[in-house]
Amino acid sequence: MREVIILGVGMTKFGISKLSMKEMFAEAAMDALSESNLEAKNMEALFVGNVLGDFEEGQINIAPFLAAEIGMRVEAPATRFENACASATVAIRHAVLMVAAGIYDLVIAGGTERTAIMGTSLATKTFAMGSHSEYERFTGITFPGVFGMVAHQYAAKYGIPLDRLKQSMAATAVKNHRNGTLNPLAHFRKEITVDTVLGSAMIAHPLQLFDCCPFSDGAAAVVIADAAKYKDRVAKPVFVVGTGQCTAGPLYRQRDLTRMTAREAAIKHAYKEAGIGPADVDVCELHDCFTIAEIVASEALGFFEFGEGAAAVDRGDTSLEGRIPINPSGGLKAKGHPIGATGAAQVYEIVKQLRGECGERQVKGARVGVVDTLGGDFSTVCNLVLRR
């Protein structure tokens, strides 16, 4: 297998955009190509994550139109990936595998999504389509409802009073909003307090409004290349040294919601391939769709013992200055969550961190970073390990 590098990355500002999905992706892709000192005509394939384009803009089959938008050759195949919120990470992983296998030398991958245009009602309905349509959705279950159950199970399992856990969840939101103020591309760039979180509207007990990430618009792209041929084209190449993707079934088959078996299996694969363990990781962008999601993910990725993730937040272990900085970008909570683009934005942040290009939110001495993206109600998890 060949060594694989990320030559360039690009990302739009997340939030509410007047640009189309194609225009947003073109903006991100042009930035990634510029960083790579390459042009779209050099790309041999395009892999893109997009989930709800049919509802958002009446657009399916978006990949070939994106390829045309950025000026790729007709000989280059373009493929859309859909794995709910993990779509872009899965697209990037497949690009990495294709380059590692010698199928291509240069691939551009990423994601694009425009959710705000749908409004809250339609967006909520379509997001719920990521759950099992026969045995879950008809009950009225939503993702906030699922993670509300996670919080209740976590508190009961580990003997943590629910009010105490809510304080730790609120501290997670505060931390990520603080990081978001340092990210010029973040959806939310305003600090909040624990009282802000605990005083916000109840969404799905015990999750309150500020425990939940927003619907966002945005796009991100990365250029992936054969290291042997292209690493000398850029000053700071970042290597993709491990990947993992695993799959769980419907939610009703997953008895312990505090332990996401697909995530534990996926990160095990990624660590093994990279030849590292969790203690070697310097920075992590993980899937914090809700505050409790960050806590349980930090345990599954091996950063803390099971049941210790909430206390780790309280100690400041996950802050920019902590033992394992998590979501320096602001995470989904503050950076935003355009579902088909989220994983590519996580890769963007880790690449920038490993290059030392993140300014005030820079994690000092970061050399190894992990990306963790969850799709659906724990059914798809995709992990990447990157190294400077």
C-alpha positions in Angstrom: 0.0 0.0 0.0 1.3 3.5 -0.9 1.6 6.3 1.6 -1.1 8.9 1.3 -1.0 12.6 2.0 -3.4 15.5 2.1 -2.0 18.3 0.0 -4.6 21.0 0.4 -7.8 21.8 2.3 -10.6 24.3 1.8 -13.7 25.2 3.7 -16.5 27.8 3.5 -17.8 29.8 6.4 -20.4 27.7 8.1 -23.8 29.2 9.0 -26.6 30.4 6.7 -25.6 30.8 3.1 -27.2 32.3 0.0 -24.9 30.2 -2.2 -26.1 26.9 -3.7 -24.5 23.6 -2.7 -22.5 23.6 -6.0 -21.2 27.2 -5.4 -20.2 26.4 -1.8 -18.3 23.3 -2.8 -16.6 25.1 -5.7 -15.4 27.7 -3.2 -14.0 25.1 -0.8 -12.5 23.1 -3.7 -10.7 26.0 -5.3 -9.1 26.8 -1.9 -8.0 23.2 -1.5 -6.6 23.1 -5.1 -4.8 26.4 -4.6 -3.1 25.1 -1.5 -2.1 22.0 -3.4 -0.6 24.0 -6.3 -2.8 22.0 -8.6 -5.8 22.5 -10.9 -9.1 20.7 -11.1 -8.1 19.2 -14.4 -5.3 17.3 -12.6 -7.8 15.5 -10.4 -8.5 11.9 -11.4 -11.7 11.4 -9.4 -14.2 13.3 -7.1 -15.8 11.7 -4.0 -18.3 13.9 -2.2 -20.6 13.6 0.8 -24.2 15.0 0.4 -27.2 13.8 2.3 -30.4 15.9 1.7 -29.7 17.6 -1.6 -33.0 16.3 -3.0 -35.0 18.0 -0.3 -32.8 21.1 -0.1 -32.5 22.1 -3.7 -34.2 19.3 -5.6 -30.8 18.0 -6.5 -29.8 14.3 -6.6 -26.9 13.0 -8.7 -24.9 16.1 -7.5 -21.4 14.7 -7.9 -21.0 15.1 -11.7 -22.4 18.6 -11.5 -19.8 19.5 -8.8 -17.1 18.1 -11.0 -18.2 20.2 -13.9 -18.6 23.3 -11.6 -14.9 23.2 -10.7 -13.6 22.3 -14.1 -12.7 18.6 -13.9 -12.1 16.5 -17.0 -14.9 14.3 -18.4 -12.6 11.3 -17.9 -12.6 11.7 -14.1 -15.5 9.8 -12.4 -17.5 11.6 -9.7 -19.4 9.8 -7.0 -21.8 10.9 -4.2 -21.6 9.2 -0.8 -24.4 9.1 1.7 -23.9 7.8 5.2 -25.9 10.4 7.1 -23.6 12.8 9.1 -20.5 10.6 8.3 -20.9 11.0 4.5 -17.9 13.3 3.9 -15.6 11.3 6.1 -16.6 8.1 4.3 -16.0 9.8 1.0 -12.5 10.9 2.1 -11.7 7.4 3.5 -12.6 5.9 0.1 -10.4 8.4 -1.6 -7.5 7.5 0.7 -8.0 3.8 0.0 -8.1 4.4 -3.7 -4.9 6.3 -3.7 -3.2 3.8 -1.3 -4.2 1.0 -3.6 -2.7 2.7 -6.6 -6.0 3.2 -8.5 -5.5 7.0 -8.5 -2.7 9.4 -7.7 -4.9 12.5 -7.1 -8.4 12.7 -5.8 -10.5 15.6 -4.5 -13.0 14.7 -1.8 -15.3 16.5 0.6 -18.9 17.4 1.2 -21.5 20.1 0.7 -24.9 20.7 2.4 -27.5 23.5 2.6 -29.8 22.7 5.4 -31.0 26.1 6.6 -33.1 26.6 3.5 -35.5 23.8 4.5 -36.6 25.4 7.8 -36.8 23.7 11.1 -39.8 21.5 10.4 -38.6 19.9 7.2 -35.0 19.7 8.3 -36.1 17.8 11.5 -38.2 15.4 9.4 -35.5 14.7 6.9 -32.7 14.4 9.5 -34.9 11.7 11.2 -34.7 9.7 8.0 -31.2 8.7 9.1 -32.9 6.4 11.7 -34.5 3.1 10.9 -37.7 3.8 8.9 -39.7 0.7 9.9 -39.0 0.3 13.6 -37.8 3.7 14.8 -39.1 6.7 12.9 -42.8 5.9 13.2 -42.5 6.1 17.0 -41.6 9.8 16.7 -38.0 9.3 17.8 -35.6 12.1 16.9 -31.9 12.4 17.3 -32.3 14.7 20.3 -34.5 12.0 21.8 -31.9 9.3 21.2 -29.1 11.4 22.9 -31.5 12.3 25.7 -31.7 8.6 26.4 -27.9 8.3 26.2 -27.7 10.9 28.9 -30.2 9.1 31.2 -28.4 5.8 30.7 -25.0 7.3 31.3 -26.1 8.9 34.6 -27.8 5.7 35.8 -25.0 3.4 34.7 -22.2 5.3 36.3 -24.0 6.6 39.4 -23.8 10.3 38.4 -26.6 12.5 39.6 -28.4 13.8 36.5 -28.0 17.4 37.6 -24.3 16.8 38.0 -24.1 15.3 34.5 -26.0 18.3 33.1 -23.3 20.6 34.6 -20.6 18.6 32.7 -22.6 18.7 29.5 -23.0 22.4 29.9 -19.3 22.8 30.4 -18.8 20.9 27.2 -20.9 23.5 25.3 -19.1 26.4 27.0 -15.7 25.0 26.0 -16.8 24.5 22.3 -18.3 27.9 22.0 -15.1 29.4 23.5 -13.2 27.6 20.8 -15.7 28.7 18.2 -14.9 32.4 19.0 -11.4 31.7 17.8 -12.5 30.1 14.5 -13.4 32.7 11.8 -15.3 30.0 9.8 -17.5 28.9 12.7 -21.3 29.3 12.7 -21.4 30.6 16.2 -18.6 32.9 17.4 -20.0 34.0 20.8 -19.1 32.7 24.3 -21.8 31.3 26.5 -21.9 30.3 30.2 -23.1 27.3 32.1 -26.1 29.3 33.1 -26.9 30.0 29.4 -27.1 26.3 28.8 -29.1 25.4 31.9 -31.4 28.3 31.3 -32.2 27.4 27.7 -35.3 25.7 26.4 -35.8 22.0 27.0 -35.5 19.9 23.8 -35.5 16.3 24.8 -34.9 15.8 28.6 -32.2 16.3 29.8 -30.9 18.0 26.6 -31.6 21.7 26.4 -31.2 24.0 23.4 -27.6 24.8 24.0 -26.8 21.1 24.4 -27.6 20.7 20.7 -25.7 21.6 17.5 -27.4 23.8 14.9 -28.5 23.1 11.3 -25.9 24.8 9.1 -24.9 25.4 5.5 -21.4 24.8 4.3 -18.8 22.9 2.3 -15.3 21.6 2.7 -12.8 19.8 0.4 -9.5 18.1 0.6 -6.9 17.0 -2.1 -5.6 13.5 -1.5 -2.4 12.3 -3.2 0.2 9.6 -3.5 2.9 10.8 -1.1 5.8 9.5 -3.2 4.8 11.6 -6.2 3.5 14.7 -4.6 4.8 15.4 -1.1 7.4 17.8 -2.4 4.8 20.1 -3.9 3.7 21.5 -0.6 5.7 22.7 2.4 3.6 20.9 5.0 2.2 17.6 3.8 0.0 15.8 6.3 -0.1 12.0 6.1 -3.3 9.8 6.5 -1.9 6.9 8.5 -5.0 5.1 9.6 -8.7 4.7 8.8 -11.6 2.8 10.2 -15.3 2.5 9.3 -17.7 0.2 11.0 -21.5 -0.4 11.0 -24.1 -1.1 13.6 -27.7 -2.1 13.0 -30.9 -0.4 14.1 -31.0 1.4 17.4 -33.3 -1.2 19.0 -30.5 -3.8 18.6 -28.0 -1.6 20.6 -28.8 -2.3 24.2 -26.2 0.0 25.9 -26.5 3.4 24.3 -23.5 4.6 26.3 -21.2 2.2 24.3 -21.3 2.7 20.6 -19.8 -0.6 19.3 -19.3 0.7 15.8 -17.1 3.5 17.1 -15.0 1.3 19.3 -14.4 -1.1 16.4 -13.7 1.6 13.9 -11.1 3.4 16.0 -9.5 0.1 16.9 -8.9 -0.4 13.1 -7.6 3.1 12.6 -5.2 3.0 15.6 -3.9 -0.4 14.5 -3.3 0.7 11.0 -1.5 3.9 12.2 0.5 1.9 14.7 -0.5 4.1 17.6 -2.8 4.2 20.7 -5.0 6.9 22.1 -2.2 8.2 24.3 -0.3 9.2 21.1 -3.1 11.5 19.9 -2.5 15.2 20.4 -5.8 16.7 19.1 -9.2 15.3 18.1 -12.2 16.6 16.2 -15.1 14.3 17.2 -18.8 14.2 16.6 -20.5 16.4 19.2 -23.9 16.7 17.7 -25.0 16.9 21.4 -22.9 17.6 24.4 -23.4 14.1 25.8 -22.2 12.8 22.4 -18.8 14.4 23.0 -18.5 12.8 26.4 -19.3 9.3 25.4 -17.2 9.6 22.2 -14.1 10.7 24.2 -14.4 7.4 26.1 -14.9 5.2 23.1 -11.9 6.7 21.4 -9.8 5.7 24.4 -9.0 9.1 25.8 -10.7 8.4 29.1 -12.0 5.3 31.0 -15.7 4.6 30.5 -17.7 6.7 32.9 -14.9 9.3 33.3 -15.6 11.5 30.3 -17.8 13.9 32.1 -15.3 14.4 35.0 -12.6 14.9 32.3 -14.5 17.9 30.9 -14.9 19.3 34.5 -11.1 19.0 35.0 -10.4 20.9 31.7 -8.7 17.8 30.1 -10.4 18.5 26.8 -9.7 22.2 26.6 -7.2 23.8 24.3 -4.6 23.6 27.1 -5.8 20.2 28.4 -4.4 16.7 28.1 -6.3 15.9 24.9 -7.8 19.0 23.2 -11.1 18.1 21.7 -12.9 20.1 19.0 -10.6 23.1 18.9 -12.7 24.2 15.9 -15.7 24.7 18.1 -17.0 21.3 17.0 -20.4 20.7 15.5 -21.8 22.6 18.5 -20.3 26.0 17.6 -18.5 25.5 14.2 -21.8 24.1 12.8 -23.2 20.9 11.2 -23.9 20.9 7.5 -24.3 17.1 7.6 -22.8 16.1 4.3 -19.8 18.4 4.8 -19.1 17.9 8.5 -16.5 15.2 8.2 -14.5 17.1 5.6 -14.6 20.2 7.9 -13.2 18.0 10.7 -10.4 16.9 8.4 -9.8 20.6 7.5 -9.3 21.5 11.2 -7.0 18.6 11.9 -4.8 19.4 8.9 -4.6 23.0 9.9 -3.7 22.0 13.5 -1.0 19.7 12.4 0.5 22.4 10.1 0.4 24.9 13.0 -1.9 27.3 11.2 -4.7 27.8 13.7 -3.7 31.0 15.4 -5.2 31.5 18.8 -6.8 28.0 18.9 -3.6 26.2 17.9 -2.9 23.1 19.9 0.8 23.4 20.8 3.1 20.7 19.3 0.3 18.8 17.6 1.7 16.0 15.5 -1.0 13.4 15.5 -4.8 14.1 15.1 -7.9 12.0 15.0 -11.2 12.6 13.1 -14.3 10.9 14.4 -17.7 11.2 12.6 -20.9 9.5 13.5 -23.7 8.8 11.0 -27.3 8.2 12.0 -28.3 6.7 15.4 -24.8 5.1 16.0 -25.1 3.0 12.8 -22.1 4.3 10.9 -18.8 5.6 12.4 -15.8 6.6 10.4 -12.4 7.5 11.9 -9.2 8.9 10.4 -5.7 9.2 11.9 -3.6 12.0 10.5 0.1 12.7 11.2 2.4 15.6 10.4 
